């Protein structure tokens, strides 16, 4: 178990990719802080599943778009586990599909805060501790939308995720001298509650038809790549955003 002795904070970990990542990291020995905002039930279920499997986990509520709540979240993780070695910036959402015609300033700002500002706030709150140890890992969960512009009504979300890819590179350059590795991951079409909410069956079928593997991905398939990025096997990987999409987008 290559994460034994380490503590992982995963934002937005009450369902989908975040939940799968929390459980995967716990299986590799990490003590896990399961962050949530609205879905307390899902977060508690995630933490309980980890504990039942013999791991250590705690569910902590925080709005990661607010600096005061992020600082309180980090303080609580340190109170519970003493340190933070791994930060997975997974929190993010489309919230609703909005085209330019029905876009509002409030919605635009909400999308940017949740999908991009949250990464700045969370990373800022943990990096000094990691730098003091000359050891730390930050993994940002972006989206294929940041590469292809997303589907209809996902323009703001795609823009935020594209910005996150750039910010990942910037953070990687800035924090590498302090012993902190920053990377990202771009999930493609993944069978999670996200698509249950935002992708009607016709749209989902169209997207799946464009995937060479012929199926949507699974949350644990994304979690496996996040695990790789957190592992010693990725010790010379820096500033990358790994595409995991079944061949839907290739460079």
C-alpha angles and dihedrals in degrees: 000000000000096000096055110139094018129113122219126197112199119186120213091017101148095097146358119010094356093052093047091048093050092052093045093051091048090053087056091054104265123138104232135213108202109205122200138163109192107359101073092155092056092046093049090048090051093050092045092050089053092049092048089054090055099263134118122249142151130193115225127184119221139145100232092200090070120075095211092053092046091053090048090049093052091045091052093050090052090048091052100039107012099236148021119234101162130036119190110191097204103141112114142117145184089225091192139348108260126174123201089266093062100027117126129196090239092054092046091052092046091054093047092048095050099041102033115010090053090061091053092048096046095044092047090052095056109028099085092056090050092046091052088059093039087231135095145120129219120186121186120203109216127160143243083248087074088063103039103028095252129250128305110306095017098095097115092044092049090049092052091049091048088052089050091057090054093045089052090060092047093050091046092056094044098045102036093085087058093056095257120132117208122191139149143213131218112207116201122205103336125181099242136125087271093073092038086062102038109025117067116211094261092052092045091051091051092051094047090050088061093055113095091213088057099229142071118260126253127240092241090055088061091044090055091058091046087053089053091052089051093048132089087249088074095047092123096042112103135167093000126139105204118216113225106175112121091255096305089130123022132179 
